[in-house]
Amino acid sequence: MGGLVRLIVLLIIIVGGYWAYYAFAAANPNDSMGVAINKRLPVAARQFACQKLKERFGDIQAPEGCADFAFWAPVATAPATTAPAATTP
């Protein structure tokens, strides 16, 4: 029984450590393992990781699982207006 508990604790540490690496140091916000872990976490943990990714990578397309949060919404830009053509008498 003790071996099983140790194995479960070890797995939690490994998965949690990889998630922390993904949130704080990964070179790619679309890292498949990091995205897979992050998608399965509670909302508060996902939001935290997505916020860190947003701070680190700026205005990129949201990684899978992060598009649900408002801070990943694309920035609205005003449509370009054209000046009316000048008329000559």
PyMOL Python script that loads the backbone (N, CA, C, O; Angstrom):
from pymol import cmd

cmd.read_pdbstr("""\
ATOM      1  N   MET A   1       0.827  -1.197   0.000  1.00  0.00           N
ATOM      2  CA  MET A   1       0.000   0.000   0.000  1.00  0.00           C
ATOM      3  C   MET A   1       0.867   1.254   0.000  1.00  0.00           C
ATOM      4  O   MET A   1       0.548   2.227  -0.684  1.00  0.00           O
ATOM      5  N   GLY A   2       1.948   1.242   0.752  1.00  0.00           N
ATOM      6  CA  GLY A   2       2.834   2.408   0.819  1.00  0.00           C
ATOM      7  C   GLY A   2       3.489   2.697  -0.521  1.00  0.00           C
ATOM      8  O   GLY A   2       3.720   3.858  -0.857  1.00  0.00           O
ATOM      9  N   GLY A   3       3.794   1.653  -1.294  1.00  0.00           N
ATOM     10  CA  GLY A   3       4.402   1.835  -2.602  1.00  0.00           C
ATOM     11  C   GLY A   3       3.450   2.521  -3.570  1.00  0.00           C
ATOM     12  O   GLY A   3       3.874   3.337  -4.388  1.00  0.00           O
ATOM     13  N   LEU A   4       2.177   2.195  -3.480  1.00  0.00           N
ATOM     14  CA  LEU A   4       1.170   2.812  -4.336  1.00  0.00           C
ATOM     15  C   LEU A   4       1.019   4.294  -4.015  1.00  0.00           C
ATOM     16  O   LEU A   4       0.924   5.127  -4.916  1.00  0.00           O
ATOM     17  N   VAL A   5       0.999   4.612  -2.736  1.00  0.00           N
ATOM     18  CA  VAL A   5       0.892   6.010  -2.318  1.00  0.00           C
ATOM     19  C   VAL A   5       2.101   6.796  -2.816  1.00  0.00           C
ATOM     20  O   VAL A   5       1.951   7.914  -3.308  1.00  0.00           O
ATOM     21  N   ARG A   6       3.294   6.225  -2.694  1.00  0.00           N
ATOM     22  CA  ARG A   6       4.497   6.899  -3.175  1.00  0.00           C
ATOM     23  C   ARG A   6       4.452   7.111  -4.684  1.00  0.00           C
ATOM     24  O   ARG A   6       4.872   8.157  -5.179  1.00  0.00           O
ATOM     25  N   LEU A   7       3.948   6.130  -5.411  1.00  0.00           N
ATOM     26  CA  LEU A   7       3.834   6.247  -6.859  1.00  0.00           C
ATOM     27  C   LEU A   7       2.867   7.360  -7.248  1.00  0.00           C
ATOM     28  O   LEU A   7       3.148   8.146  -8.153  1.00  0.00           O
ATOM     29  N   ILE A   8       1.730   7.425  -6.564  1.00  0.00           N
ATOM     30  CA  ILE A   8       0.750   8.479  -6.843  1.00  0.00           C
ATOM     31  C   ILE A   8       1.330   9.853  -6.529  1.00  0.00           C
ATOM     32  O   ILE A   8       1.158  10.792  -7.307  1.00  0.00           O
ATOM     33  N   VAL A   9       2.007   9.978  -5.411  1.00  0.00           N
ATOM     34  CA  VAL A   9       2.637  11.252  -5.046  1.00  0.00           C
ATOM     35  C   VAL A   9       3.697  11.640  -6.077  1.00  0.00           C
ATOM     36  O   VAL A   9       3.785  12.803  -6.469  1.00  0.00           O
ATOM     37  N   LEU A  10       4.491  10.682  -6.510  1.00  0.00           N
ATOM     38  CA  LEU A  10       5.516  10.943  -7.525  1.00  0.00           C
ATOM     39  C   LEU A  10       4.890  11.404  -8.831  1.00  0.00           C
ATOM     40  O   LEU A  10       5.394  12.335  -9.459  1.00  0.00           O
ATOM     41  N   LEU A  11       3.805  10.772  -9.250  1.00  0.00           N
ATOM     42  CA  LEU A  11       3.120  11.181 -10.474  1.00  0.00           C
ATOM     43  C   LEU A  11       2.555  12.598 -10.349  1.00  0.00           C
ATOM     44  O   LEU A  11       2.622  13.378 -11.299  1.00  0.00           O
ATOM     45  N   ILE A  12       2.004  12.927  -9.191  1.00  0.00           N
ATOM     46  CA  ILE A  12       1.478  14.275  -8.973  1.00  0.00           C
ATOM     47  C   ILE A  12       2.608  15.300  -9.044  1.00  0.00           C
ATOM     48  O   ILE A  12       2.433  16.374  -9.619  1.00  0.00           O
ATOM     49  N   ILE A  13       3.745  14.985  -8.475  1.00  0.00           N
ATOM     50  CA  ILE A  13       4.892  15.896  -8.509  1.00  0.00           C
ATOM     51  C   ILE A  13       5.395  16.069  -9.939  1.00  0.00           C
ATOM     52  O   ILE A  13       5.717  17.185 -10.348  1.00  0.00           O
ATOM     53  N   ILE A  14       5.466  14.991 -10.697  1.00  0.00           N
ATOM     54  CA  ILE A  14       5.951  15.073 -12.075  1.00  0.00           C
ATOM     55  C   ILE A  14       4.989  15.894 -12.932  1.00  0.00           C
ATOM     56  O   ILE A  14       5.422  16.785 -13.663  1.00  0.00           O
ATOM     57  N   VAL A  15       3.700  15.605 -12.851  1.00  0.00           N
ATOM     58  CA  VAL A  15       2.712  16.332 -13.650  1.00  0.00           C
ATOM     59  C   VAL A  15       2.670  17.805 -13.224  1.00  0.00           C
ATOM     60  O   VAL A  15       2.646  18.696 -14.074  1.00  0.00           O
ATOM     61  N   GLY A  16       2.662  18.058 -11.923  1.00  0.00           N
ATOM     62  CA  GLY A  16       2.661  19.437 -11.427  1.00  0.00           C
ATOM     63  C   GLY A  16       3.921  20.188 -11.822  1.00  0.00           C
ATOM     64  O   GLY A  16       3.865  21.373 -12.148  1.00  0.00           O
ATOM     65  N   GLY A  17       5.047  19.509 -11.792  1.00  0.00           N
ATOM     66  CA  GLY A  17       6.303  20.137 -12.192  1.00  0.00           C
ATOM     67  C   GLY A  17       6.319  20.486 -13.668  1.00  0.00           C
ATOM     68  O   GLY A  17       6.805  21.550 -14.051  1.00  0.00           O
ATOM     69  N   TYR A  18       5.792  19.599 -14.497  1.00  0.00           N
ATOM     70  CA  TYR A  18       5.749  19.895 -15.930  1.00  0.00           C
ATOM     71  C   TYR A  18       4.784  21.034 -16.213  1.00  0.00           C
ATOM     72  O   TYR A  18       5.047  21.868 -17.079  1.00  0.00           O
ATOM     73  N   TRP A  19       3.668  21.080 -15.491  1.00  0.00           N
ATOM     74  CA  TRP A  19       2.722  22.180 -15.660  1.00  0.00           C
ATOM     75  C   TRP A  19       3.371  23.514 -15.272  1.00  0.00           C
ATOM     76  O   TRP A  19       3.186  24.520 -15.958  1.00  0.00           O
ATOM     77  N   ALA A  20       4.124  23.518 -14.182  1.00  0.00           N
ATOM     78  CA  ALA A  20       4.820  24.740 -13.766  1.00  0.00           C
ATOM     79  C   ALA A  20       5.861  25.148 -14.802  1.00  0.00           C
ATOM     80  O   ALA A  20       6.007  26.333 -15.102  1.00  0.00           O
ATOM     81  N   TYR A  21       6.578  24.183 -15.345  1.00  0.00           N
ATOM     82  CA  TYR A  21       7.533  24.468 -16.414  1.00  0.00           C
ATOM     83  C   TYR A  21       6.806  25.086 -17.611  1.00  0.00           C
ATOM     84  O   TYR A  21       7.277  26.066 -18.186  1.00  0.00           O
ATOM     85  N   TYR A  22       5.671  24.518 -17.980  1.00  0.00           N
ATOM     86  CA  TYR A  22       4.893  25.025 -19.110  1.00  0.00           C
ATOM     87  C   TYR A  22       4.457  26.470 -18.863  1.00  0.00           C
ATOM     88  O   TYR A  22       4.569  27.312 -19.753  1.00  0.00           O
ATOM     89  N   ALA A  23       3.970  26.754 -17.678  1.00  0.00           N
ATOM     90  CA  ALA A  23       3.459  28.096 -17.378  1.00  0.00           C
ATOM     91  C   ALA A  23       4.572  29.131 -17.265  1.00  0.00           C
ATOM     92  O   ALA A  23       4.386  30.275 -17.682  1.00  0.00           O
ATOM     93  N   PHE A  24       5.722  28.758 -16.713  1.00  0.00           N
ATOM     94  CA  PHE A  24       6.753  29.738 -16.406  1.00  0.00           C
ATOM     95  C   PHE A  24       7.955  29.738 -17.340  1.00  0.00           C
ATOM     96  O   PHE A  24       8.660  30.745 -17.405  1.00  0.00           O
ATOM     97  N   ALA A  25       8.225  28.646 -18.074  1.00  0.00           N
ATOM     98  CA  ALA A  25       9.489  28.601 -18.805  1.00  0.00           C
ATOM     99  C   ALA A  25       9.433  27.983 -20.199  1.00  0.00           C
ATOM    100  O   ALA A  25      10.427  28.047 -20.923  1.00  0.00           O
ATOM    101  N   ALA A  26       8.336  27.400 -20.595  1.00  0.00           N
ATOM    102  CA  ALA A  26       8.290  26.726 -21.895  1.00  0.00           C
ATOM    103  C   ALA A  26       8.540  27.719 -23.024  1.00  0.00           C
ATOM    104  O   ALA A  26       8.081  28.860 -22.974  1.00  0.00           O
ATOM    105  N   ALA A  27       9.265  27.278 -24.030  1.00  0.00           N
ATOM    106  CA  ALA A  27       9.588  28.132 -25.173  1.00  0.00           C
ATOM    107  C   ALA A  27       8.423  28.212 -26.153  1.00  0.00           C
ATOM    108  O   ALA A  27       8.385  29.111 -26.993  1.00  0.00           O
ATOM    109  N   ASN A  28       7.474  27.284 -26.055  1.00  0.00           N
ATOM    110  CA  ASN A  28       6.364  27.231 -26.991  1.00  0.00           C
ATOM    111  C   ASN A  28       5.059  27.179 -26.204  1.00  0.00           C
ATOM    112  O   ASN A  28       4.857  26.242 -25.431  1.00  0.00           O
ATOM    113  N   PRO A  29       4.158  28.162 -26.375  1.00  0.00           N
ATOM    114  CA  PRO A  29       2.900  28.131 -25.629  1.00  0.00           C
ATOM    115  C   PRO A  29       1.965  27.018 -26.094  1.00  0.00           C
ATOM    116  O   PRO A  29       0.972  26.731 -25.426  1.00  0.00           O
ATOM    117  N   ASN A  30       2.263  26.396 -27.214  1.00  0.00           N
ATOM    118  CA  ASN A  30       1.438  25.304 -27.730  1.00  0.00           C
ATOM    119  C   ASN A  30       2.079  23.943 -27.494  1.00  0.00           C
ATOM    120  O   ASN A  30       1.803  22.991 -28.225  1.00  0.00           O
ATOM    121  N   ASP A  31       2.928  23.846 -26.483  1.00  0.00           N
ATOM    122  CA  ASP A  31       3.555  22.581 -26.109  1.00  0.00           C
ATOM    123  C   ASP A  31       2.459  21.557 -25.840  1.00  0.00           C
ATOM    124  O   ASP A  31       1.600  21.773 -24.985  1.00  0.00           O
ATOM    125  N   SER A  32       2.486  20.450 -26.565  1.00  0.00           N
ATOM    126  CA  SER A  32       1.365  19.504 -26.504  1.00  0.00           C
ATOM    127  C   SER A  32       1.138  18.932 -25.104  1.00  0.00           C
ATOM    128  O   SER A  32      -0.008  18.793 -24.676  1.00  0.00           O
ATOM    129  N   MET A  33       2.199  18.603 -24.396  1.00  0.00           N
ATOM    130  CA  MET A  33       2.046  18.040 -23.053  1.00  0.00           C
ATOM    131  C   MET A  33       1.535  19.099 -22.076  1.00  0.00           C
ATOM    132  O   MET A  33       0.660  18.818 -21.257  1.00  0.00           O
ATOM    133  N   GLY A  34       2.074  20.308 -22.160  1.00  0.00           N
ATOM    134  CA  GLY A  34       1.618  21.388 -21.287  1.00  0.00           C
ATOM    135  C   GLY A  34       0.164  21.739 -21.525  1.00  0.00           C
ATOM    136  O   GLY A  34      -0.589  21.958 -20.576  1.00  0.00           O
ATOM    137  N   VAL A  35      -0.239  21.795 -22.790  1.00  0.00           N
ATOM    138  CA  VAL A  35      -1.635  22.084 -23.127  1.00  0.00           C
ATOM    139  C   VAL A  35      -2.543  20.981 -22.603  1.00  0.00           C
ATOM    140  O   VAL A  35      -3.611  21.259 -22.058  1.00  0.00           O
ATOM    141  N   ALA A  36      -2.122  19.730 -22.766  1.00  0.00           N
ATOM    142  CA  ALA A  36      -2.933  18.602 -22.311  1.00  0.00           C
ATOM    143  C   ALA A  36      -3.142  18.646 -20.798  1.00  0.00           C
ATOM    144  O   ALA A  36      -4.245  18.392 -20.316  1.00  0.00           O
ATOM    145  N   ILE A  37      -2.100  18.965 -20.061  1.00  0.00           N
ATOM    146  CA  ILE A  37      -2.221  19.060 -18.598  1.00  0.00           C
ATOM    147  C   ILE A  37      -3.095  20.253 -18.230  1.00  0.00           C
ATOM    148  O   ILE A  37      -3.999  20.136 -17.403  1.00  0.00           O
ATOM    149  N   ASN A  38      -2.821  21.395 -18.843  1.00  0.00           N
ATOM    150  CA  ASN A  38      -3.531  22.627 -18.495  1.00  0.00           C
ATOM    151  C   ASN A  38      -5.026  22.518 -18.774  1.00  0.00           C
ATOM    152  O   ASN A  38      -5.829  23.047 -18.007  1.00  0.00           O
ATOM    153  N   LYS A  39      -5.417  21.845 -19.852  1.00  0.00           N
ATOM    154  CA  LYS A  39      -6.842  21.711 -20.192  1.00  0.00           C
ATOM    155  C   LYS A  39      -7.611  20.929 -19.147  1.00  0.00           C
ATOM    156  O   LYS A  39      -8.827  21.087 -19.034  1.00  0.00           O
ATOM    157  N   ARG A  40      -6.939  20.094 -18.385  1.00  0.00           N
ATOM    158  CA  ARG A  40      -7.631  19.231 -17.423  1.00  0.00           C
ATOM    159  C   ARG A  40      -7.612  19.771 -15.989  1.00  0.00           C
ATOM    160  O   ARG A  40      -8.136  19.131 -15.077  1.00  0.00           O
ATOM    161  N   LEU A  41      -7.024  20.920 -15.795  1.00  0.00           N
ATOM    162  CA  LEU A  41      -6.941  21.500 -14.452  1.00  0.00           C
ATOM    163  C   LEU A  41      -8.190  22.308 -14.125  1.00  0.00           C
ATOM    164  O   LEU A  41      -8.948  22.666 -15.027  1.00  0.00           O
ATOM    165  N   PRO A  42      -8.412  22.598 -12.852  1.00  0.00           N
ATOM    166  CA  PRO A  42      -9.538  23.468 -12.476  1.00  0.00           C
ATOM    167  C   PRO A  42      -9.377  24.857 -13.101  1.00  0.00           C
ATOM    168  O   PRO A  42      -8.276  25.257 -13.477  1.00  0.00           O
ATOM    169  N   VAL A  43     -10.470  25.568 -13.201  1.00  0.00           N
ATOM    170  CA  VAL A  43     -10.500  26.866 -13.879  1.00  0.00           C
ATOM    171  C   VAL A  43      -9.482  27.841 -13.300  1.00  0.00           C
ATOM    172  O   VAL A  43      -8.802  28.530 -14.060  1.00  0.00           O
ATOM    173  N   ALA A  44      -9.359  27.918 -11.995  1.00  0.00           N
ATOM    174  CA  ALA A  44      -8.430  28.876 -11.381  1.00  0.00           C
ATOM    175  C   ALA A  44      -6.988  28.586 -11.786  1.00  0.00           C
ATOM    176  O   ALA A  44      -6.235  29.515 -12.078  1.00  0.00           O
ATOM    177  N   ALA A  45      -6.596  27.332 -11.809  1.00  0.00           N
ATOM    178  CA  ALA A  45      -5.230  26.970 -12.200  1.00  0.00           C
ATOM    179  C   ALA A  45      -5.014  27.231 -13.689  1.00  0.00           C
ATOM    180  O   ALA A  45      -3.957  27.723 -14.084  1.00  0.00           O
ATOM    181  N   ARG A  46      -6.008  26.906 -14.515  1.00  0.00           N
ATOM    182  CA  ARG A  46      -5.897  27.178 -15.957  1.00  0.00           C
ATOM    183  C   ARG A  46      -5.773  28.665 -16.218  1.00  0.00           C
ATOM    184  O   ARG A  46      -4.965  29.093 -17.042  1.00  0.00           O
ATOM    185  N   GLN A  47      -6.575  29.454 -15.516  1.00  0.00           N
ATOM    186  CA  GLN A  47      -6.535  30.900 -15.705  1.00  0.00           C
ATOM    187  C   GLN A  47      -5.167  31.451 -15.308  1.00  0.00           C
ATOM    188  O   GLN A  47      -4.628  32.319 -15.994  1.00  0.00           O
ATOM    189  N   PHE A  48      -4.609  30.960 -14.221  1.00  0.00           N
ATOM    190  CA  PHE A  48      -3.295  31.400 -13.775  1.00  0.00           C
ATOM    191  C   PHE A  48      -2.239  31.093 -14.844  1.00  0.00           C
ATOM    192  O   PHE A  48      -1.447  31.962 -15.208  1.00  0.00           O
ATOM    193  N   ALA A  49      -2.236  29.855 -15.342  1.00  0.00           N
ATOM    194  CA  ALA A  49      -1.248  29.471 -16.351  1.00  0.00           C
ATOM    195  C   ALA A  49      -1.445  30.264 -17.636  1.00  0.00           C
ATOM    196  O   ALA A  49      -0.472  30.695 -18.255  1.00  0.00           O
ATOM    197  N   CYS A  50      -2.675  30.455 -18.036  1.00  0.00           N
ATOM    198  CA  CYS A  50      -2.939  31.211 -19.261  1.00  0.00           C
ATOM    199  C   CYS A  50      -2.525  32.666 -19.113  1.00  0.00           C
ATOM    200  O   CYS A  50      -2.028  33.268 -20.065  1.00  0.00           O
ATOM    201  N   GLN A  51      -2.721  33.234 -17.940  1.00  0.00           N
ATOM    202  CA  GLN A  51      -2.288  34.614 -17.696  1.00  0.00           C
ATOM    203  C   GLN A  51      -0.771  34.720 -17.797  1.00  0.00           C
ATOM    204  O   GLN A  51      -0.256  35.667 -18.391  1.00  0.00           O
ATOM    205  N   LYS A  52      -0.050  33.758 -17.223  1.00  0.00           N
ATOM    206  CA  LYS A  52       1.409  33.761 -17.312  1.00  0.00           C
ATOM    207  C   LYS A  52       1.869  33.617 -18.756  1.00  0.00           C
ATOM    208  O   LYS A  52       2.812  34.286 -19.180  1.00  0.00           O
ATOM    209  N   LEU A  53       1.205  32.745 -19.510  1.00  0.00           N
ATOM    210  CA  LEU A  53       1.552  32.580 -20.920  1.00  0.00           C
ATOM    211  C   LEU A  53       1.289  33.869 -21.697  1.00  0.00           C
ATOM    212  O   LEU A  53       2.084  34.247 -22.558  1.00  0.00           O
ATOM    213  N   LYS A  54       0.188  34.539 -21.401  1.00  0.00           N
ATOM    214  CA  LYS A  54      -0.142  35.807 -22.061  1.00  0.00           C
ATOM    215  C   LYS A  54       0.921  36.854 -21.754  1.00  0.00           C
ATOM    216  O   LYS A  54       1.329  37.598 -22.646  1.00  0.00           O
ATOM    217  N   GLU A  55       1.376  36.922 -20.495  1.00  0.00           N
ATOM    218  CA  GLU A  55       2.422  37.876 -20.116  1.00  0.00           C
ATOM    219  C   GLU A  55       3.722  37.587 -20.853  1.00  0.00           C
ATOM    220  O   GLU A  55       4.425  38.508 -21.266  1.00  0.00           O
ATOM    221  N   ARG A  56       4.041  36.300 -21.018  1.00  0.00           N
ATOM    222  CA  ARG A  56       5.315  35.924 -21.631  1.00  0.00           C
ATOM    223  C   ARG A  56       5.311  36.017 -23.147  1.00  0.00           C
ATOM    224  O   ARG A  56       6.328  36.379 -23.739  1.00  0.00           O
ATOM    225  N   PHE A  57       4.193  35.699 -23.791  1.00  0.00           N
ATOM    226  CA  PHE A  57       4.174  35.615 -25.244  1.00  0.00           C
ATOM    227  C   PHE A  57       3.400  36.739 -25.922  1.00  0.00           C
ATOM    228  O   PHE A  57       3.455  36.862 -27.145  1.00  0.00           O
ATOM    229  N   GLY A  58       2.688  37.553 -25.169  1.00  0.00           N
ATOM    230  CA  GLY A  58       2.017  38.711 -25.738  1.00  0.00           C
ATOM    231  C   GLY A  58       0.837  38.349 -26.622  1.00  0.00           C
ATOM    232  O   GLY A  58       0.104  37.399 -26.348  1.00  0.00           O
ATOM    233  N   ASP A  59       0.666  39.117 -27.678  1.00  0.00           N
ATOM    234  CA  ASP A  59      -0.492  38.974 -28.555  1.00  0.00           C
ATOM    235  C   ASP A  59      -0.279  37.886 -29.597  1.00  0.00           C
ATOM    236  O   ASP A  59       0.095  38.153 -30.739  1.00  0.00           O
ATOM    237  N   ILE A  60      -0.524  36.669 -29.176  1.00  0.00           N
ATOM    238  CA  ILE A  60      -0.478  35.522 -30.076  1.00  0.00           C
ATOM    239  C   ILE A  60      -1.837  34.853 -30.011  1.00  0.00           C
ATOM    240  O   ILE A  60      -2.669  35.212 -29.178  1.00  0.00           O
ATOM    241  N   GLN A  61      -2.066  33.893 -30.873  1.00  0.00           N
ATOM    242  CA  GLN A  61      -3.305  33.133 -30.789  1.00  0.00           C
ATOM    243  C   GLN A  61      -3.278  32.322 -29.492  1.00  0.00           C
ATOM    244  O   GLN A  61      -2.261  31.722 -29.142  1.00  0.00           O
ATOM    245  N   ALA A  62      -4.386  32.316 -28.805  1.00  0.00           N
ATOM    246  CA  ALA A  62      -4.466  31.633 -27.513  1.00  0.00           C
ATOM    247  C   ALA A  62      -4.216  30.139 -27.664  1.00  0.00           C
ATOM    248  O   ALA A  62      -4.772  29.502 -28.558  1.00  0.00           O
ATOM    249  N   PRO A  63      -3.380  29.577 -26.791  1.00  0.00           N
ATOM    250  CA  PRO A  63      -3.208  28.120 -26.804  1.00  0.00           C
ATOM    251  C   PRO A  63      -4.542  27.442 -26.479  1.00  0.00           C
ATOM    252  O   PRO A  63      -5.419  28.046 -25.862  1.00  0.00           O
ATOM    253  N   GLU A  64      -4.681  26.217 -26.890  1.00  0.00           N
ATOM    254  CA  GLU A  64      -5.916  25.481 -26.624  1.00  0.00           C
ATOM    255  C   GLU A  64      -6.189  25.460 -25.124  1.00  0.00           C
ATOM    256  O   GLU A  64      -5.306  25.129 -24.333  1.00  0.00           O
ATOM    257  N   GLY A  65      -7.396  25.807 -24.740  1.00  0.00           N
ATOM    258  CA  GLY A  65      -7.769  25.851 -23.331  1.00  0.00           C
ATOM    259  C   GLY A  65      -7.681  27.233 -22.724  1.00  0.00           C
ATOM    260  O   GLY A  65      -8.187  27.460 -21.625  1.00  0.00           O
ATOM    261  N   CYS A  66      -7.041  28.169 -23.427  1.00  0.00           N
ATOM    262  CA  CYS A  66      -6.903  29.529 -22.895  1.00  0.00           C
ATOM    263  C   CYS A  66      -7.846  30.524 -23.558  1.00  0.00           C
ATOM    264  O   CYS A  66      -8.019  31.631 -23.048  1.00  0.00           O
ATOM    265  N   ALA A  67      -8.452  30.165 -24.667  1.00  0.00           N
ATOM    266  CA  ALA A  67      -9.314  31.094 -25.398  1.00  0.00           C
ATOM    267  C   ALA A  67     -10.580  31.446 -24.623  1.00  0.00           C
ATOM    268  O   ALA A  67     -11.261  32.414 -24.961  1.00  0.00           O
ATOM    269  N   ASP A  68     -10.899  30.675 -23.595  1.00  0.00           N
ATOM    270  CA  ASP A  68     -12.109  30.926 -22.808  1.00  0.00           C
ATOM    271  C   ASP A  68     -11.998  32.170 -21.941  1.00  0.00           C
ATOM    272  O   ASP A  68     -13.016  32.705 -21.501  1.00  0.00           O
ATOM    273  N   PHE A  69     -10.804  32.630 -21.692  1.00  0.00           N
ATOM    274  CA  PHE A  69     -10.595  33.740 -20.770  1.00  0.00           C
ATOM    275  C   PHE A  69     -10.584  35.073 -21.511  1.00  0.00           C
ATOM    276  O   PHE A  69     -10.057  35.177 -22.619  1.00  0.00           O
ATOM    277  N   ALA A  70     -11.172  36.084 -20.887  1.00  0.00           N
ATOM    278  CA  ALA A  70     -11.365  37.387 -21.526  1.00  0.00           C
ATOM    279  C   ALA A  70     -10.046  38.054 -21.924  1.00  0.00           C
ATOM    280  O   ALA A  70      -9.999  38.764 -22.928  1.00  0.00           O
ATOM    281  N   PHE A  71      -8.982  37.839 -21.158  1.00  0.00           N
ATOM    282  CA  PHE A  71      -7.727  38.517 -21.481  1.00  0.00           C
ATOM    283  C   PHE A  71      -7.092  37.997 -22.759  1.00  0.00           C
ATOM    284  O   PHE A  71      -6.148  38.614 -23.251  1.00  0.00           O
ATOM    285  N   TRP A  72      -7.570  36.878 -23.326  1.00  0.00           N
ATOM    286  CA  TRP A  72      -7.083  36.390 -24.616  1.00  0.00           C
ATOM    287  C   TRP A  72      -7.935  36.896 -25.764  1.00  0.00           C
ATOM    288  O   TRP A  72      -7.629  36.622 -26.925  1.00  0.00           O
ATOM    289  N   ALA A  73      -9.008  37.633 -25.462  1.00  0.00           N
ATOM    290  CA  ALA A  73      -9.868  38.141 -26.538  1.00  0.00           C
ATOM    291  C   ALA A  73      -9.058  39.082 -27.414  1.00  0.00           C
ATOM    292  O   ALA A  73      -8.251  39.863 -26.911  1.00  0.00           O
ATOM    293  N   PRO A  74      -9.268  39.011 -28.707  1.00  0.00           N
ATOM    294  CA  PRO A  74      -8.521  39.908 -29.582  1.00  0.00           C
ATOM    295  C   PRO A  74      -8.881  41.361 -29.295  1.00  0.00           C
ATOM    296  O   PRO A  74     -10.022  41.681 -28.962  1.00  0.00           O
ATOM    297  N   VAL A  75      -7.906  42.213 -29.429  1.00  0.00           N
ATOM    298  CA  VAL A  75      -8.106  43.640 -29.199  1.00  0.00           C
ATOM    299  C   VAL A  75      -8.912  44.193 -30.365  1.00  0.00           C
ATOM    300  O   VAL A  75      -8.562  43.999 -31.529  1.00  0.00           O
ATOM    301  N   ALA A  76      -9.989  44.882 -30.035  1.00  0.00           N
ATOM    302  CA  ALA A  76     -10.826  45.457 -31.083  1.00  0.00           C
ATOM    303  C   ALA A  76     -10.121  46.657 -31.689  1.00  0.00           C
ATOM    304  O   ALA A  76      -9.597  47.512 -30.975  1.00  0.00           O
ATOM    305  N   THR A  77     -10.115  46.708 -32.977  1.00  0.00           N
ATOM    306  CA  THR A  77      -9.519  47.853 -33.660  1.00  0.00           C
ATOM    307  C   THR A  77     -10.609  48.550 -34.448  1.00  0.00           C
ATOM    308  O   THR A  77     -11.503  47.911 -35.004  1.00  0.00           O
ATOM    309  N   ALA A  78     -10.522  49.851 -34.488  1.00  0.00           N
ATOM    310  CA  ALA A  78     -11.503  50.634 -35.231  1.00  0.00           C
ATOM    311  C   ALA A  78     -11.253  50.444 -36.718  1.00  0.00           C
ATOM    312  O   ALA A  78     -10.101  50.392 -37.149  1.00  0.00           O
ATOM    313  N   PRO A  79     -12.309  50.341 -37.504  1.00  0.00           N
ATOM    314  CA  PRO A  79     -12.108  50.201 -38.943  1.00  0.00           C
ATOM    315  C   PRO A  79     -11.477  51.463 -39.509  1.00  0.00           C
ATOM    316  O   PRO A  79     -11.730  52.571 -39.036  1.00  0.00           O
ATOM    317  N   ALA A  80     -10.672  51.279 -40.505  1.00  0.00           N
ATOM    318  CA  ALA A  80     -10.006  52.423 -41.130  1.00  0.00           C
ATOM    319  C   ALA A  80     -11.049  53.273 -41.844  1.00  0.00           C
ATOM    320  O   ALA A  80     -11.884  52.774 -42.599  1.00  0.00           O
ATOM    321  N   THR A  81     -10.975  54.538 -41.585  1.00  0.00           N
ATOM    322  CA  THR A  81     -11.912  55.443 -42.239  1.00  0.00           C
ATOM    323  C   THR A  81     -11.191  56.141 -43.382  1.00  0.00           C
ATOM    324  O   THR A  81     -10.005  56.462 -43.294  1.00  0.00           O
ATOM    325  N   THR A  82     -11.916  56.361 -44.425  1.00  0.00           N
ATOM    326  CA  THR A  82     -11.329  57.076 -45.550  1.00  0.00           C
ATOM    327  C   THR A  82     -11.932  58.456 -45.615  1.00  0.00           C
ATOM    328  O   THR A  82     -13.124  58.644 -45.373  1.00  0.00           O
ATOM    329  N   ALA A  83     -11.112  59.401 -45.938  1.00  0.00           N
ATOM    330  CA  ALA A  83     -11.579  60.785 -46.066  1.00  0.00           C
ATOM    331  C   ALA A  83     -12.370  60.917 -47.350  1.00  0.00           C
ATOM    332  O   ALA A  83     -12.037  60.294 -48.358  1.00  0.00           O
ATOM    333  N   PRO A  84     -13.427  61.737 -47.318  1.00  0.00           N
ATOM    334  CA  PRO A  84     -14.180  61.915 -48.541  1.00  0.00           C
ATOM    335  C   PRO A  84     -13.321  62.576 -49.606  1.00  0.00           C
ATOM    336  O   PRO A  84     -12.444  63.385 -49.303  1.00  0.00           O
ATOM    337  N   ALA A  85     -13.577  62.230 -50.819  1.00  0.00           N
ATOM    338  CA  ALA A  85     -12.784  62.785 -51.924  1.00  0.00           C
ATOM    339  C   ALA A  85     -13.014  64.282 -52.016  1.00  0.00           C
ATOM    340  O   ALA A  85     -14.139  64.762 -51.874  1.00  0.00           O
ATOM    341  N   ALA A  86     -11.957  64.999 -52.252  1.00  0.00           N
ATOM    342  CA  ALA A  86     -12.061  66.456 -52.381  1.00  0.00           C
ATOM    343  C   ALA A  86     -12.670  66.779 -53.746  1.00  0.00           C
ATOM    344  O   ALA A  86     -12.302  66.206 -54.771  1.00  0.00           O
ATOM    345  N   THR A  87     -13.592  67.698 -53.716  1.00  0.00           N
ATOM    346  CA  THR A  87     -14.220  68.108 -54.978  1.00  0.00           C
ATOM    347  C   THR A  87     -13.619  69.432 -55.429  1.00  0.00           C
ATOM    348  O   THR A  87     -13.380  70.331 -54.623  1.00  0.00           O
ATOM    349  N   THR A  88     -13.387  69.529 -56.694  1.00  0.00           N
ATOM    350  CA  THR A  88     -12.830  70.787 -57.233  1.00  0.00           C
ATOM    351  C   THR A  88     -13.890  71.462 -58.071  1.00  0.00           C
ATOM    352  O   THR A  88     -14.545  70.818 -58.891  1.00  0.00           O
ATOM    353  N   PRO A  89     -14.064  72.766 -57.869  1.00  0.00           N
ATOM    354  CA  PRO A  89     -15.109  73.472 -58.622  1.00  0.00           C
ATOM    355  C   PRO A  89     -14.743  73.660 -60.070  1.00  0.00           C
ATOM    356  O   PRO A  89     -15.519  74.236 -60.833  1.00  0.00           O
TER     357      PRO A  89
END
""", "prot")
cmd.dss("prot")
cmd.show_as("cartoon", "prot")
cmd.util.cbc("prot")
cmd.orient("prot")
